[in-house]
Amino acid sequence: MIAETLQKIVESTPGSVGAVFVDGEGIIIGQHMSGLGELDIESIAMELSARFEPLRNAATSLELGGINELTIRTDEATLIVRFINEYFLVLVLKPSGLAGKGRYKLRSSASSFREVI
Protein backbone atom coordinates (compact mmCIF):
# COMPACT_ATOMS: atom_id res chain seq x y z
CA MET A 1 0.00 0.00 0.00
CA ILE A 2 2.82 2.43 0.82
CA ALA A 3 4.57 1.94 -2.52
CA GLU A 4 1.32 2.34 -4.45
CA THR A 5 0.40 5.53 -2.64
CA LEU A 6 3.86 6.99 -3.21
CA GLN A 7 3.61 6.08 -6.88
CA LYS A 8 0.25 7.87 -7.18
CA ILE A 9 1.71 10.98 -5.52
CA VAL A 10 4.70 11.05 -7.89
CA GLU A 11 2.70 10.31 -11.03
CA SER A 12 0.05 12.94 -10.27
CA THR A 13 2.50 15.75 -9.42
CA PRO A 14 4.08 17.36 -12.50
CA GLY A 15 7.84 17.68 -12.16
CA SER A 16 8.19 15.18 -9.32
CA VAL A 17 10.97 12.62 -9.54
CA GLY A 18 10.44 10.56 -6.40
CA ALA A 19 8.81 10.17 -3.03
CA VAL A 20 9.91 8.39 0.10
CA PHE A 21 8.30 7.46 3.44
CA VAL A 22 10.84 7.52 6.28
CA ASP A 23 10.83 6.76 10.00
CA GLY A 24 12.28 9.14 12.59
CA GLU A 25 15.68 7.43 12.44
CA GLY A 26 16.02 8.04 8.71
CA ILE A 27 15.23 4.47 7.66
CA ILE A 28 13.24 4.25 4.45
CA ILE A 29 9.94 2.40 4.86
CA GLY A 30 8.86 2.79 1.23
CA GLN A 31 9.84 4.68 -1.88
CA HIS A 32 8.95 5.33 -5.49
CA MET A 33 11.49 6.83 -7.88
CA SER A 34 10.96 7.95 -11.45
CA GLY A 35 14.18 9.62 -12.48
CA LEU A 36 16.24 10.92 -9.58
CA GLY A 37 19.40 10.83 -11.63
CA GLU A 38 22.34 11.58 -9.36
CA LEU A 39 20.34 12.14 -6.15
CA ASP A 40 20.96 9.60 -3.39
CA ILE A 41 17.56 9.34 -1.68
CA GLU A 42 18.89 7.20 1.18
CA SER A 43 21.49 9.82 2.12
CA ILE A 44 18.91 12.58 1.80
CA ALA A 45 16.55 10.71 4.16
CA MET A 46 19.28 10.13 6.75
CA GLU A 47 20.53 13.72 6.66
CA LEU A 48 17.05 15.20 6.88
CA SER A 49 16.03 13.02 9.81
CA ALA A 50 19.10 14.19 11.76
CA ARG A 51 18.11 17.83 11.16
CA PHE A 52 14.41 17.51 12.00
CA GLU A 53 14.69 16.68 15.70
CA PRO A 54 16.24 20.05 16.64
CA LEU A 55 13.60 21.85 14.54
CA ARG A 56 10.79 19.96 16.26
CA ASN A 57 12.29 20.70 19.68
CA ALA A 58 12.62 24.38 18.84
CA ALA A 59 9.00 24.62 17.69
CA THR A 60 7.84 22.93 20.89
CA SER A 61 9.98 25.11 23.18
CA LEU A 62 8.68 28.23 21.43
CA GLU A 63 5.13 26.96 22.00
CA LEU A 64 4.43 26.88 18.26
CA GLY A 65 3.12 23.33 18.30
CA GLY A 66 4.23 20.52 16.03
CA ILE A 67 5.76 21.03 12.61
CA ASN A 68 3.42 19.79 9.89
CA GLU A 69 5.30 20.63 6.72
CA LEU A 70 8.61 21.94 5.48
CA THR A 71 9.76 22.96 2.00
CA ILE A 72 13.43 23.05 1.03
CA ARG A 73 14.39 24.63 -2.28
CA THR A 74 17.87 24.09 -3.64
CA ASP A 75 19.49 24.75 -7.01
CA GLU A 76 18.88 21.16 -8.10
CA ALA A 77 15.61 20.16 -6.43
CA THR A 78 12.66 21.09 -4.26
CA LEU A 79 11.93 18.82 -1.32
CA ILE A 80 8.53 18.94 0.32
CA VAL A 81 8.40 17.23 3.69
CA ARG A 82 5.14 16.24 5.40
CA PHE A 83 5.43 15.08 9.02
CA ILE A 84 3.21 12.25 10.26
CA ASN A 85 3.90 11.69 13.96
CA GLU A 86 7.56 10.59 14.16
CA TYR A 87 7.58 9.63 10.46
CA PHE A 88 7.82 11.85 7.42
CA LEU A 89 7.10 11.88 3.70
CA VAL A 90 9.48 13.54 1.26
CA LEU A 91 8.48 14.47 -2.27
CA VAL A 92 11.40 15.42 -4.53
CA LEU A 93 10.68 17.70 -7.46
CA LYS A 94 12.70 19.28 -10.22
CA PRO A 95 13.13 23.02 -9.61
CA SER A 96 10.37 23.62 -12.17
CA GLY A 97 7.99 21.10 -10.54
CA LEU A 98 4.58 22.09 -9.19
CA ALA A 99 5.29 22.42 -5.47
CA GLY A 100 1.75 23.53 -4.62
CA LYS A 101 0.27 20.40 -6.14
CA GLY A 102 2.90 18.32 -4.35
CA ARG A 103 2.00 19.87 -1.00
CA TYR A 104 -1.66 19.13 -1.65
CA LYS A 105 -0.94 15.51 -2.63
CA LEU A 106 1.14 14.89 0.50
CA ARG A 107 -1.46 16.49 2.76
CA SER A 108 -4.37 14.60 1.22
CA SER A 109 -2.47 11.27 1.34
CA ALA A 110 -1.30 11.60 4.95
CA SER A 111 -4.27 9.63 6.34
CA SER A 112 -3.25 6.60 4.26
CA PHE A 113 0.13 6.60 5.93
CA ARG A 114 -1.33 7.12 9.41
CA GLU A 115 -3.27 3.87 8.97
CA VAL A 116 0.00 1.98 8.43
CA ILE A 117 1.98 3.33 11.40
C-alpha positions, -999 to 999 in steps of 0.1 A, spaced: 0 0 0 28 24 8 46 19 -25 13 23 -45 4 55 -26 39 70 -32 36 61 -69 3 79 -72 17 110 -55 47 110 -79 27 103 -110 1 129 -103 25 157 -94 41 174 -125 78 177 -122 82 152 -93 110 126 -95 104 106 -64 88 102 -30 99 84 1 83 75 34 108 75 63 108 68 100 123 91 126 157 74 124 160 80 87 152 45 77 132 42 45 99 24 49 89 28 12 98 47 -19 89 53 -55 115 68 -79 110 79 -114 142 96 -125 162 109 -96 194 108 -116 223 116 -94 203 121 -62 210 96 -34 176 93 -17 189 72 12 215 98 21 189 126 18 166 107 42 193 101 67 205 137 67 171 152 69 160 130 98 191 142 118 181 178 112 144 175 120 147 167 157 162 201 166 136 218 145 108 200 163 123 207 197 126 244 188 90 246 177 78 229 209 100 251 232 87 282 214 51 270 220 44 269 183 31 233 183 42 205 160 58 210 126 34 198 99 53 206 67 86 219 55 98 230 20 134 230 10 144 246 -23 179 241 -36 195 248 -70 189 212 -81 156 202 -64 127 211 -43 119 188 -13 85 189 3 84 172 37 51 162 54 54 151 90 32 122 103 39 117 140 76 106 142 76 96 105 78 118 74 71 119 37 95 135 13 85 145 -23 114 154 -45 107 177 -75 127 193 -102 131 230 -96 104 236 -122 80 211 -105 46 221 -92 53 224 -55 17 235 -46 3 204 -61 29 183 -44 20 199 -10 -17 191 -16 -9 155 -26 11 149 5 -15 165 28 -44 146 12 -25 113 13 -13 116 50 -43 96 63 -33 66 43 1 66 59 -13 71 94 -33 39 90 0 20 84 20 33 114 
